[in-house]
């Protein structure tokens, strides 16, 4: 039995939290309801006290700090902003600052509120601090509008709670993630590279860690900081990435998200070439195909996933070709012809290509895309 704090904030979705409370109690957990004052304008505190068989606390008690999980459903835009800024003006926000266990939250709000830059910045900030956001889903909203803002259904939130409390669905698994973009030196200051920031790979590494995996992140020139709790190995060039990745290839799940240079200069100058009026011809030679080599070396039971950044529709065709040519289980295709997703963007939209099917994951923040990708891949693990 785990000690679970159930936070409920204001919003029409608050009534669904009673079903989440019931599911948690039925599973044998000790549930303490924490309603914000505004939440009580939508639901009665006595409802949760009856379901949890416990009165909600009026102030922060020491035992709340030692809870195994704090789950907030729904999480309003207002409380999300408070979490981002560290405000503690009610027992729920006090608990969020003091609790030592993991924090899971299910946002619910109007689609325009969710998409507002301030809300997106707050969501990114709490994610960086270790809060896991589940959703919101897309659908019909209370105001009659349609869009992303619906709270994830209680059954899905409960399932995620169970996975967290059990140590994670990937507990005991070893996951290898490559992220970023390699840089191939031309001279002492110039290089051949690409625009990959590493955000997608970092999101996958963080999501795998949240699910209990032992994660190694092979990082190539990241533009954003790596997540806490994972082993980080620096690999600035394609040769570095090949060496570090192939040396750690005996993982249960390998996610090759890094944009590895296909070519490198045949010879790099040790000094800086001074600018003059003469053309500079640089010969490029192929780099090692790390994904193909991993496919050749793969062991039984290993899940190998490649990522393809290309322009649709031809790029999607090439992703299908890579699936067989490189002996991998899945290719995640990213359309880089769009400026709102992919390289150096906060959101992504991908197509997951396997031997049996193709599934498009609609545009969403990269941490959410990462969670959806792992949801698809986990059933493929033996």
C-alpha positions as a Markdown table, in Angstrom:
| # | Residue | x | y | z |
|---|---|---|---|---|
| 1 | Unk | 0.0 | 0.0 | 0.0 |
| 2 | Unk | 1.3 | 3.4 | -1.0 |
| 3 | Unk | 0.6 | 6.9 | 0.5 |
| 4 | Unk | -0.8 | 9.0 | -2.2 |
| 5 | Unk | -1.7 | 12.7 | -2.1 |
| 6 | Unk | -4.5 | 13.6 | -4.5 |
| 7 | Unk | -4.5 | 17.2 | -5.4 |
| 8 | Unk | -7.7 | 18.7 | -7.0 |
| 9 | Unk | -7.8 | 22.2 | -8.5 |
| 10 | Unk | -10.6 | 24.3 | -10.0 |
| 11 | Unk | -12.2 | 23.3 | -13.2 |
| 12 | Unk | -15.1 | 21.3 | -14.6 |
| 13 | Unk | -12.8 | 18.3 | -14.8 |
| 14 | Unk | -12.6 | 18.2 | -11.0 |
| 15 | Unk | -15.6 | 15.9 | -10.8 |
| 16 | Unk | -13.6 | 13.2 | -12.7 |
| 17 | Unk | -11.0 | 13.3 | -9.8 |
| 18 | Unk | -13.5 | 11.5 | -7.6 |
| 19 | Unk | -13.3 | 8.5 | -9.9 |
| 20 | Unk | -9.5 | 8.6 | -9.7 |
| 21 | Unk | -9.8 | 8.7 | -5.9 |
| 22 | Unk | -12.0 | 5.7 | -6.0 |
| 23 | Unk | -9.6 | 3.7 | -8.2 |
| 24 | Unk | -6.6 | 4.5 | -6.0 |
| 25 | Unk | -8.5 | 3.5 | -2.8 |
| 26 | Unk | -9.8 | 0.3 | -4.4 |
| 27 | Unk | -6.2 | -0.6 | -5.3 |
| 28 | Unk | -5.3 | -0.4 | -1.6 |
| 29 | Unk | -3.6 | 2.9 | -1.4 |
| 30 | Unk | -3.8 | 5.3 | 1.5 |
| 31 | Unk | -5.2 | 8.5 | -0.2 |
| 32 | Unk | -5.2 | 12.0 | 1.3 |
| 33 | Unk | -7.3 | 14.5 | -0.7 |
| 34 | Unk | -5.9 | 18.0 | -1.1 |
| 35 | Unk | -8.5 | 20.4 | -2.6 |
| 36 | Unk | -7.7 | 24.0 | -3.4 |
| 37 | Unk | -10.3 | 26.5 | -2.1 |
| 38 | Unk | -11.4 | 27.2 | -5.7 |
| 39 | Unk | -11.8 | 23.4 | -6.4 |
| 40 | Unk | -14.6 | 23.4 | -3.8 |
| 41 | Unk | -16.7 | 25.6 | -6.0 |
| 42 | Unk | -16.9 | 22.7 | -8.4 |
| 43 | Unk | -16.9 | 19.6 | -6.1 |
| 44 | Unk | -17.6 | 19.1 | -2.4 |
| 45 | Unk | -14.6 | 18.2 | -0.2 |
| 46 | Unk | -16.9 | 15.7 | 1.6 |
| 47 | Unk | -17.1 | 13.7 | -1.6 |
| 48 | Unk | -13.4 | 13.0 | -1.5 |
| 49 | Unk | -13.3 | 12.5 | 2.3 |
| 50 | Unk | -15.9 | 9.8 | 1.9 |
| 51 | Unk | -14.2 | 8.1 | -0.9 |
| 52 | Unk | -10.7 | 8.3 | 0.7 |
| 53 | Unk | -12.1 | 7.6 | 4.2 |
| 54 | Unk | -9.9 | 10.4 | 5.4 |
| 55 | Unk | -10.5 | 14.1 | 6.1 |
| 56 | Unk | -8.6 | 16.5 | 4.0 |
| 57 | Unk | -5.9 | 18.3 | 5.9 |
| 58 | Unk | -6.3 | 22.0 | 6.6 |
| 59 | Unk | -2.5 | 22.6 | 6.8 |
| 60 | Unk | 0.7 | 20.9 | 5.8 |
| 61 | Unk | 1.4 | 18.0 | 8.2 |
| 62 | Unk | 4.8 | 16.3 | 8.3 |
| 63 | Unk | 3.4 | 13.0 | 7.0 |
| 64 | Unk | 2.4 | 14.7 | 3.7 |
| 65 | Unk | 6.1 | 15.3 | 3.0 |
| 66 | Unk | 6.8 | 11.6 | 3.0 |
| 67 | Unk | 4.1 | 10.6 | 0.6 |
| 68 | Unk | 5.0 | 8.1 | -2.1 |
| 69 | Unk | 3.2 | 10.1 | -4.8 |
| 70 | Unk | 1.5 | 13.4 | -5.3 |
| 71 | Unk | -0.9 | 13.4 | -8.2 |
| 72 | Unk | -2.8 | 16.5 | -9.2 |
| 73 | Unk | -5.9 | 16.0 | -11.4 |
| 74 | Unk | -7.0 | 18.3 | -12.8 |
| 75 | Unk | -4.1 | 20.8 | -12.8 |
| 76 | Unk | -5.4 | 24.2 | -13.7 |
| 77 | Unk | -3.5 | 26.9 | -15.5 |
| 78 | Unk | -3.4 | 28.9 | -12.2 |
| 79 | Unk | -2.0 | 26.2 | -10.1 |
| 80 | Unk | 0.5 | 25.3 | -12.8 |
| 81 | Unk | 1.8 | 28.9 | -12.7 |
| 82 | Unk | 2.1 | 28.6 | -8.9 |
| 83 | Unk | 4.1 | 25.4 | -9.2 |
| 84 | Unk | 6.4 | 27.0 | -11.7 |
| 85 | Unk | 7.0 | 30.0 | -9.5 |
| 86 | Unk | 7.2 | 28.1 | -6.2 |
| 87 | Unk | 4.2 | 29.8 | -4.6 |
| 88 | Unk | 2.6 | 28.1 | -1.6 |
| 89 | Unk | -0.7 | 29.8 | -0.8 |
| 90 | Unk | -2.7 | 26.6 | 0.0 |
| 91 | Unk | -2.1 | 23.2 | 1.4 |
| 92 | Unk | -1.8 | 21.6 | -2.1 |
| 93 | Unk | 0.9 | 24.1 | -3.3 |
| 94 | Unk | 2.6 | 23.7 | 0.0 |
| 95 | Unk | 2.7 | 20.0 | -0.4 |
| 96 | Unk | 4.0 | 20.3 | -3.9 |
| 97 | Unk | 7.0 | 22.2 | -2.6 |
| 98 | Unk | 7.6 | 19.9 | 0.4 |
| 99 | Unk | 6.9 | 16.4 | -0.9 |
| 100 | Unk | 9.9 | 14.1 | -1.4 |
| 101 | Unk | 8.2 | 11.7 | -3.8 |
| 102 | Unk | 7.4 | 11.9 | -7.5 |
| 103 | Unk | 4.8 | 14.4 | -8.7 |
| 104 | Unk | 2.3 | 13.5 | -11.5 |
| 105 | Unk | -0.1 | 16.1 | -12.9 |
| 106 | Unk | -2.9 | 16.1 | -15.5 |
| 107 | Unk | -3.5 | 19.6 | -16.9 |
| 108 | Unk | -7.0 | 20.6 | -17.8 |
| 109 | Unk | -8.0 | 24.0 | -19.2 |
| 110 | Unk | -9.2 | 25.9 | -22.3 |
| 111 | Unk | -7.2 | 25.2 | -25.4 |
| 112 | Unk | -6.1 | 28.8 | -25.7 |
| 113 | Unk | -5.0 | 28.9 | -22.1 |
| 114 | Unk | -3.0 | 25.7 | -22.7 |
| 115 | Unk | -1.4 | 27.1 | -25.9 |
| 116 | Unk | -0.5 | 30.5 | -24.4 |
| 117 | Unk | 3.3 | 31.0 | -24.3 |
| 118 | Unk | 3.1 | 31.7 | -20.5 |
| 119 | Unk | 1.4 | 28.3 | -19.9 |
| 120 | Unk | 3.8 | 26.5 | -22.2 |
| 121 | Unk | 6.8 | 28.1 | -20.4 |
| 122 | Unk | 5.4 | 27.1 | -17.0 |
| 123 | Unk | 4.8 | 23.5 | -18.3 |
| 124 | Unk | 8.4 | 23.3 | -19.5 |
| 125 | Unk | 9.8 | 24.7 | -16.3 |
| 126 | Unk | 7.9 | 22.2 | -14.0 |
| 127 | Unk | 9.0 | 19.4 | -16.3 |
| 128 | Unk | 12.6 | 20.4 | -15.9 |
| 129 | Unk | 12.1 | 20.2 | -12.2 |
| 130 | Unk | 10.9 | 16.6 | -12.4 |
| 131 | Unk | 7.1 | 17.0 | -12.5 |
| 132 | Unk | 5.5 | 14.6 | -15.0 |
| 133 | Unk | 2.7 | 16.1 | -17.0 |
| 134 | Unk | 0.1 | 13.7 | -18.4 |
| 135 | Unk | -1.9 | 15.3 | -21.2 |
| 136 | Unk | -3.9 | 17.3 | -21.8 |
| 137 | Unk | -5.9 | 15.4 | -24.4 |
| 138 | Unk | -7.6 | 16.8 | -27.5 |
| 139 | Unk | -11.4 | 16.9 | -27.7 |
| 140 | Unk | -14.5 | 18.8 | -26.9 |
| 141 | Unk | -14.1 | 21.3 | -24.1 |
| 142 | Unk | -16.5 | 22.5 | -21.5 |
| 143 | Unk | -17.0 | 25.9 | -23.2 |
| 144 | Unk | -18.1 | 24.1 | -26.4 |
| 145 | Unk | -14.7 | 24.6 | -28.2 |
| 146 | Unk | -12.6 | 21.8 | -29.5 |
| 147 | Unk | -8.9 | 21.4 | -29.0 |
| 148 | Unk | -6.1 | 20.3 | -26.6 |
| 149 | Unk | -7.1 | 20.9 | -23.0 |
| 150 | Unk | -9.2 | 18.0 | -21.8 |
| 151 | Unk | -8.0 | 16.2 | -18.7 |
| 152 | Unk | -6.7 | 12.6 | -19.4 |
| 153 | Unk | -9.3 | 10.1 | -18.3 |
| 154 | Unk | -9.1 | 8.9 | -14.7 |
| 155 | Unk | -8.3 | 5.3 | -15.8 |
| 156 | Unk | -5.2 | 6.4 | -17.7 |
| 157 | Unk | -4.1 | 8.6 | -14.8 |
| 158 | Unk | -4.6 | 5.7 | -12.4 |
| 159 | Unk | -2.6 | 3.4 | -14.7 |
| 160 | Unk | 0.3 | 5.9 | -14.7 |
| 161 | Unk | 0.1 | 6.2 | -10.9 |
| 162 | Unk | 0.4 | 2.4 | -10.6 |
| 163 | Unk | 3.4 | 2.3 | -12.9 |
| 164 | Unk | 5.2 | 5.0 | -10.9 |
| 165 | Unk | 4.4 | 3.3 | -7.6 |
| 166 | Unk | 5.6 | -0.1 | -8.9 |
| 167 | Unk | 8.9 | 1.4 | -9.8 |
| 168 | Unk | 8.1 | 2.1 | -13.4 |
| 169 | Unk | 7.1 | 0.1 | -16.4 |
| 170 | Unk | 10.8 | 0.0 | -17.6 |
| 171 | Unk | 12.2 | -0.9 | -14.2 |
| 172 | Unk | 15.2 | -3.2 | -14.6 |
| 173 | Unk | 15.6 | -2.3 | -18.3 |
| 174 | Unk | 18.7 | -0.7 | -19.8 |
| 175 | Unk | 18.0 | 2.1 | -22.3 |
| 176 | Unk | 20.5 | 3.7 | -24.6 |
| 177 | Unk | 19.6 | 7.1 | -26.2 |
| 178 | Unk | 21.6 | 9.2 | -28.6 |
| 179 | Unk | 20.7 | 12.9 | -28.9 |
| 180 | Unk | 21.9 | 16.1 | -30.5 |
| 181 | Unk | 23.8 | 16.7 | -33.7 |
| 182 | Unk | 27.4 | 15.8 | -34.5 |
| 183 | Unk | 30.0 | 18.3 | -35.7 |
| 184 | Unk | 32.7 | 17.3 | -38.1 |
| 185 | Unk | 35.7 | 19.8 | -38.0 |
| 186 | Unk | 37.0 | 21.5 | -41.2 |
| 187 | Unk | 39.6 | 23.5 | -39.4 |
| 188 | Unk | 40.3 | 24.7 | -35.9 |
| 189 | Unk | 37.1 | 26.7 | -35.7 |
| 190 | Unk | 34.8 | 25.6 | -38.5 |
| 191 | Unk | 32.7 | 22.4 | -38.8 |
| 192 | Unk | 30.1 | 20.6 | -40.9 |
| 193 | Unk | 27.0 | 20.1 | -38.7 |
| 194 | Unk | 23.2 | 20.2 | -38.5 |
| 195 | Unk | 20.5 | 22.0 | -36.6 |
| 196 | Unk | 19.5 | 19.3 | -34.1 |
| 197 | Unk | 19.2 | 20.6 | -30.6 |
| 198 | Unk | 18.8 | 17.2 | -28.9 |
| 199 | Unk | 15.4 | 18.1 | -27.4 |
| 200 | Unk | 13.7 | 14.9 | -28.7 |
| 201 | Unk | 16.4 | 12.6 | -27.4 |
| 202 | Unk | 16.5 | 14.3 | -24.0 |
| 203 | Unk | 12.7 | 14.0 | -23.8 |
| 204 | Unk | 13.0 | 10.3 | -24.5 |
| 205 | Unk | 15.8 | 9.8 | -22.0 |
| 206 | Unk | 13.9 | 11.6 | -19.3 |
| 207 | Unk | 10.7 | 9.6 | -20.0 |
| 208 | Unk | 12.6 | 6.3 | -19.9 |
| 209 | Unk | 14.1 | 7.3 | -16.6 |
| 210 | Unk | 10.7 | 8.2 | -15.2 |
| 211 | Unk | 9.6 | 4.8 | -16.1 |
| 212 | Unk | 12.3 | 3.3 | -14.1 |
| 213 | Unk | 14.9 | 2.4 | -16.7 |
| 214 | Unk | 18.7 | 2.6 | -16.3 |
| 215 | Unk | 19.4 | 5.2 | -19.0 |
| 216 | Unk | 22.6 | 6.2 | -20.8 |
| 217 | Unk | 22.5 | 9.3 | -22.9 |
| 218 | Unk | 25.2 | 9.7 | -25.6 |
| 219 | Unk | 25.1 | 13.4 | -26.2 |
| 220 | Unk | 26.3 | 15.2 | -29.3 |
| 221 | Unk | 26.5 | 19.0 | -28.8 |
| 222 | Unk | 23.2 | 19.5 | -26.9 |
| 223 | Unk | 21.6 | 22.9 | -27.1 |
| 224 | Unk | 19.6 | 22.1 | -23.9 |
| 225 | Unk | 20.7 | 20.6 | -20.6 |
| 226 | Unk | 20.4 | 16.8 | -20.2 |
| 227 | Unk | 17.9 | 15.4 | -17.7 |
| 228 | Unk | 18.9 | 14.5 | -14.1 |
| 229 | Unk | 19.3 | 10.9 | -13.2 |
| 230 | Unk | 20.8 | 9.6 | -16.4 |
| 231 | Unk | 24.4 | 8.8 | -17.3 |
| 232 | Unk | 25.7 | 11.3 | -19.9 |
| 233 | Unk | 28.5 | 10.5 | -22.3 |
| 234 | Unk | 29.8 | 13.2 | -24.6 |
| 235 | Unk | 30.2 | 12.4 | -28.3 |
| 236 | Unk | 30.8 | 15.6 | -30.4 |
| 237 | Unk | 31.7 | 13.9 | -33.7 |
| 238 | Unk | 30.3 | 11.0 | -35.7 |
| 239 | Unk | 33.4 | 8.9 | -34.9 |
| 240 | Unk | 32.9 | 9.7 | -31.2 |
| 241 | Unk | 29.3 | 8.8 | -31.3 |
| 242 | Unk | 30.0 | 5.5 | -33.1 |
| 243 | Unk | 32.6 | 4.5 | -30.5 |
| 244 | Unk | 30.6 | 5.4 | -27.5 |
| 245 | Unk | 27.3 | 3.9 | -28.8 |
| 246 | Unk | 28.8 | 0.7 | -30.1 |
| 247 | Unk | 30.6 | 0.3 | -26.9 |
| 248 | Unk | 27.3 | 0.4 | -25.0 |
| 249 | Unk | 25.2 | -1.4 | -27.5 |
| 250 | Unk | 24.1 | -4.3 | -25.2 |
| 251 | Unk | 21.0 | -2.4 | -24.0 |
| 252 | Unk | 17.4 | -3.7 | -24.0 |
| 253 | Unk | 16.2 | -0.6 | -25.9 |
| 254 | Unk | 18.3 | 1.6 | -28.2 |
| 255 | Unk | 16.8 | 4.9 | -29.4 |
| 256 | Unk | 19.0 | 6.5 | -32.1 |
| 257 | Unk | 17.6 | 10.1 | -32.1 |
| 258 | Unk | 20.9 | 11.8 | -32.7 |
| 259 | Unk | 21.4 | 13.5 | -36.1 |
| 260 | Unk | 24.7 | 11.9 | -37.0 |
| 261 | Unk | 26.6 | 13.4 | -39.9 |
| 262 | Unk | 26.6 | 11.2 | -43.0 |
| 263 | Unk | 29.8 | 12.8 | -44.3 |
| 264 | Unk | 32.9 | 14.3 | -42.7 |
| 265 | Unk | 35.8 | 16.3 | -44.2 |
| 266 | Unk | 38.5 | 14.0 | -45.6 |
| 267 | Unk | 41.1 | 16.0 | -43.7 |
| 268 | Unk | 40.7 | 18.8 | -41.1 |
| 269 | Unk | 43.2 | 21.6 | -40.7 |
| 270 | Unk | 44.7 | 22.0 | -37.3 |
| 271 | Unk | 44.8 | 25.8 | -37.7 |
| 272 | Unk | 42.2 | 28.2 | -38.9 |
| 273 | Unk | 42.2 | 28.7 | -42.7 |
| 274 | Unk | 42.4 | 32.5 | -43.3 |
| 275 | Unk | 39.8 | 34.0 | -45.5 |
| 276 | Unk | 40.9 | 35.1 | -49.0 |
| 277 | Unk | 39.5 | 35.5 | -52.5 |
| 278 | Unk | 40.2 | 31.9 | -53.5 |
| 279 | Unk | 37.5 | 29.1 | -53.5 |
| 280 | Unk | 37.9 | 26.5 | -50.7 |
| 281 | Unk | 37.1 | 23.0 | -51.9 |
| 282 | Unk | 36.4 | 20.6 | -49.1 |
| 283 | Unk | 36.3 | 16.8 | -49.9 |
| 284 | Unk | 33.7 | 14.9 | -47.8 |
| 285 | Unk | 33.9 | 11.2 | -47.2 |
| 286 | Unk | 31.2 | 8.9 | -45.6 |
| 287 | Unk | 31.1 | 8.3 | -41.9 |
| 288 | Unk | 30.3 | 5.0 | -40.3 |
| 289 | Unk | 26.6 | 4.0 | -40.4 |
| 290 | Unk | 26.1 | 3.4 | -36.7 |
| 291 | Unk | 22.5 | 2.4 | -37.0 |
| 292 | Unk | 23.3 | -0.3 | -39.6 |
| 293 | Unk | 26.2 | -1.6 | -37.5 |
| 294 | Unk | 23.9 | -1.8 | -34.5 |
| 295 | Unk | 21.5 | -3.8 | -36.6 |
| 296 | Unk | 24.2 | -6.2 | -37.6 |
| 297 | Unk | 25.3 | -6.6 | -34.0 |
| 298 | Unk | 21.9 | -6.8 | -32.3 |
| 299 | Unk | 21.2 | -9.6 | -29.9 |
| 300 | Unk | 18.0 | -11.6 | -29.4 |
| 301 | Unk | 15.4 | -9.6 | -27.5 |
| 302 | Unk | 16.9 | -6.2 | -28.2 |
| 303 | Unk | 14.6 | -3.5 | -29.5 |
| 304 | Unk | 16.4 | -1.1 | -32.0 |
| 305 | Unk | 14.8 | 2.1 | -33.1 |
| 306 | Unk | 16.1 | 4.6 | -35.6 |
| 307 | Unk | 15.0 | 8.2 | -36.2 |
| 308 | Unk | 14.8 | 9.8 | -39.7 |
| 309 | Unk | 14.8 | 13.6 | -40.2 |
| 310 | Unk | 13.8 | 14.3 | -43.8 |
| 311 | Unk | 11.3 | 16.1 | -46.0 |
| 312 | Unk | 7.9 | 14.6 | -46.7 |
| 313 | Unk | 6.7 | 12.8 | -48.7 |
| 314 | Unk | 9.9 | 11.3 | -50.1 |
| 315 | Unk | 11.4 | 11.2 | -46.6 |
| 316 | Unk | 8.7 | 9.0 | -45.3 |
| 317 | Unk | 9.3 | 6.6 | -48.2 |
| 318 | Unk | 13.0 | 6.5 | -47.3 |
| 319 | Unk | 12.1 | 5.8 | -43.7 |
| 320 | Unk | 10.2 | 2.7 | -44.8 |
| 321 | Unk | 13.2 | 1.6 | -46.8 |
| 322 | Unk | 15.5 | 2.1 | -43.8 |
| 323 | Unk | 13.3 | -0.2 | -41.7 |
| 324 | Unk | 14.4 | -3.2 | -43.7 |
| 325 | Unk | 17.8 | -2.1 | -44.9 |
| 326 | Unk | 19.1 | -1.4 | -41.4 |
| 327 | Unk | 17.4 | -4.4 | -39.6 |
| 328 | Unk | 15.7 | -2.2 | -37.0 |
| 329 | Unk | 12.3 | -2.7 | -35.3 |
| 330 | Unk | 11.0 | 0.8 | -35.9 |
| 331 | Unk | 11.8 | 4.1 | -37.6 |
| 332 | Unk | 10.4 | 7.4 | -36.2 |
| 333 | Unk | 10.0 | 9.8 | -39.1 |
| 334 | Unk | 10.2 | 13.5 | -38.5 |
| 335 | Unk | 9.2 | 16.0 | -41.3 |
| 336 | Unk | 11.9 | 18.7 | -41.2 |
| 337 | Unk | 10.2 | 20.7 | -44.0 |
| 338 | Unk | 8.0 | 22.3 | -41.3 |
| 339 | Unk | 9.4 | 25.1 | -39.1 |
| 340 | Unk | 6.9 | 24.5 | -36.3 |
| 341 | Unk | 8.2 | 21.0 | -35.5 |
| 342 | Unk | 11.4 | 19.0 | -35.5 |
| 343 | Unk | 14.8 | 20.7 | -35.4 |
| 344 | Unk | 15.2 | 23.1 | -32.5 |
| 345 | Unk | 11.4 | 23.3 | -31.9 |
| 346 | Unk | 9.5 | 22.7 | -28.6 |
| 347 | Unk | 6.9 | 20.5 | -30.4 |
| 348 | Unk | 7.0 | 17.6 | -32.8 |
| 349 | Unk | 4.8 | 15.5 | -35.0 |
| 350 | Unk | 6.1 | 12.1 | -36.1 |
| 351 | Unk | 5.2 | 8.9 | -37.9 |
| 352 | Unk | 6.2 | 5.7 | -36.2 |
| 353 | Unk | 6.9 | 3.1 | -38.9 |
| 354 | Unk | 7.1 | -0.6 | -37.9 |
| 355 | Unk | 6.8 | -3.8 | -40.0 |
| 356 | Unk | 3.1 | -4.1 | -39.1 |
| 357 | Unk | 1.8 | -0.6 | -39.2 |
| 358 | Unk | 2.4 | 3.1 | -39.4 |
| 359 | Unk | 1.0 | 5.5 | -36.7 |
| 360 | Unk | 1.1 | 9.3 | -36.9 |
| 361 | Unk | 1.5 | 11.0 | -33.5 |
| 362 | Unk | -0.1 | 14.4 | -33.9 |
| 363 | Unk | 1.7 | 17.6 | -33.0 |
| 364 | Unk | 2.4 | 17.9 | -29.3 |
| 365 | Unk | 5.2 | 19.0 | -26.9 |
| 366 | Unk | 8.2 | 16.8 | -27.3 |
| 367 | Unk | 7.9 | 15.3 | -23.8 |
| 368 | Unk | 4.4 | 14.2 | -24.7 |
| 369 | Unk | 5.6 | 12.8 | -28.0 |
| 370 | Unk | 8.3 | 10.9 | -26.1 |
| 371 | Unk | 5.8 | 9.3 | -23.8 |
| 372 | Unk | 3.6 | 8.3 | -26.7 |
| 373 | Unk | 6.6 | 6.7 | -28.5 |
| 374 | Unk | 7.5 | 4.7 | -25.5 |
| 375 | Unk | 3.9 | 3.7 | -25.0 |
| 376 | Unk | 4.1 | 2.2 | -28.5 |
| 377 | Unk | 7.5 | 0.6 | -28.0 |
| 378 | Unk | 7.1 | -1.0 | -24.6 |
| 379 | Unk | 4.8 | -3.8 | -25.8 |
| 380 | Unk | 7.4 | -4.8 | -28.3 |
| 381 | Unk | 10.0 | -5.5 | -25.6 |
| 382 | Unk | 10.2 | -9.2 | -24.7 |
